[in-house]
Every structure is written in C-alpha cells, then in structure tokens.
Amino acid sequence: MNKILIILSAGILLRLFLAFSTIHSDLAVFHLAGKVIGEGHIFNLYDYSSDAATFNYPPFIYWFFGIFNFLSSWGIWLLKLPYLIFDLSIGLLLYRVVEEKKKALVFGLWMFNPINLYATYMMGQFDIIPTFFSVYSFYLVSKNRLKWAALALGFGIAFKLYPIFLLIPLLIIAKSFVTRIKLAFIAALPYFISVLPYLSSESFRSNALFASQSSKSLYAGIPVSGGESILLFPASLILFYLLIRNKSLDKLFFWKIYLISLLLFFIFTHYHPQWLIWVTPFLILDLCFGKIKNLLPILIIFGSWLGSLFFFDSSLTLGIFAPVLPILKTTPDIWTLLKFHIDYNFSRSILQTIFAASAAYLIYQCFPRRENG
C-alpha cells in the first residue's frame, strides 16, 4: 500500500505541474461553453455558438463544463482539475481487475503513461471521461452486471460517440434476444435524453449531430466503381463482430474485445492526438496480463503517436508550453525552426503504416481463438 500511495502522490503532483504549465486553445472553447451554460443558455447553447465558437460535441460535455465553470474565475487551467475524478477512477478500476502482485505495476503504468498526461493535462481534452465509462463498462462485464455495463457505455456515448463501437460485443454476450434489446435501449438512453432538447436546432444538427469528425473513420476505402467504395473500417468491424458472435467470450478478458474494436478504428482513421487515450487502459491491461510479451508493438504504437504530434499545428508541441515561456505561443513548428523541408502527408502516411502494422499484430495476439475465450 505504501508503494501505491507513493505512485498516487507523485502522479497527482505531476498532473498539477503539467496542468498549470501548459495550455491549448481548445480549452478556451470549453470555457466559453461552460460560461454560456452558466449564464442560463442551456437549451439554446448551439444557436449561441454560431456567433463566437463552434460547439461540435454532444451536450453532456458542455453541461459538465457548465457545472465546473466557476473554477475558471481563478484561472482557465483549473478547468482541467475535474478530470482527476475520472483519471484516478480508471487507475482504481485497473488496480482492481489484476492480481495482487501486478497491482502496483498496472497502477504505475496508468499514472505515468504519457498519452493520458498529454491529452488530459496538457491539451485539456475531455477524452478521459468517455474512456472512464468504457473501462467501467468492461469492469462491470467482468462482474457479470451487463445492464450496468450497457448504461456505462451509454454515458460514454453521450460524451463522445466512439463507445458505440463497443456496444455490439456487449450485446453478443447477452443470453437472449430480449436481453439484447434491453441492453441496446439502456445504452441508447443517456445519449437520446441529452440530445432531445436540441434536435430542433439547426446549428446542433449541422455542427454536433452530424459533425465532420464523426465521418473520419469512413474515409479509408477500396473503390469498386467510379462512385462506390468498400468502407474499410465498417467492413472490418462487421467482420470482427461476425467472427466472435458464436464464441464463448471470457468476461474477465473482455477488455481484449474492446481493444480490438478500437484498434480497428485507429488503423483506418486519421486520428487526433487525444483520441489514443481511448485504447490506453486496455493496452496497459495487455502489458500486465500478457507478461509484457507485446511490449514492442505497444512501444511502436506509442512512438508513431509521439511522432505524429510534430505534424500537427505547433500549438500541440512547442506552443503548448506558452504559459511558461510566452514567446512559444508564436513560435513556428519544429520543422521550420530546423529549416527542414518535409512532406507532411507522406510522413504521416509512414507513421500511420507503422501504427497499423503494430495494431494489426496486437489484434492477432488478442483475438479469441478458443470457444472458452
């Protein structure tokens, strides 16, 4: 327990340091949304946004920032602090699902993994919240509490749509068709309740309900005619669902099913840096359950992610440290500073190829091969 307390204390101190020494412009949009909500513009939020900023996420996250908007009066960086609730909760869930001798390892890997630290406390993005609900859903599956697992996924979907990819595997392990219908209804409930008041808003429908980010996973395809293509991500996901539909999946290792579903998304999608946190808890579980046999492909995935940061706007690298050194706010990207001419698209393609190969290897390793899981 002393070891866990040391990891916890050091991890929290590191998070506070990063939260106060870094900033990204996206946090200002969340602050604005929280301010609008705080002023009472709850049900016309998306109509208001057209004059100042684009609010293109589901309502739950803006309600969340509305609740904690009082913190920004002392400093916009404080809006990152409520993330600690979900962050530490993920660490606790991972701690509880591994055997005693691996508890310190899994907790330490979570508390000091760079992807979470960067996405949550440097960028200030909220992906830690739906990630928590995905991990909590797996935890509830492992306890055979499928209705609560569906509800957890539902809340994740209400914050960000990606947990919907995990719903079909959850339905597959249900015992009957009627149970599957109930689970689907439970999972859909939080999202539909939250968006219902906004459906009449044209701004909501165009900016959030049908946001461009939602279609990024549909870009990769194989043309079969002048105007028709096989969409690779949906095709691979459907194939995966069909392959596991008759298998007896081990609920304790159901995280593998979630991991595969998400890796298929990342293989065929140009993803934003903060999105990789979605799979990070499951990669950590793979390291702990698999005795680090997949360390190399996971390190390659991390390396390709790290490299990709330098092919986005400089605000994600040097500029993110502007609170410490204000001149960095206007500093050009690292390639300009080094006077190095580089083909961004080709470089990104190389990194994505490396990522895809490593992710495909992990899918192969995690795929359920026996009827007992």
Order of alpha helices (4+ residues) and beta strands (2+ residues): alpha-alpha-alpha-alpha-alpha-alpha-alpha-alpha-alpha-alpha-beta-beta-alpha-alpha-alpha-alpha-alpha-alpha
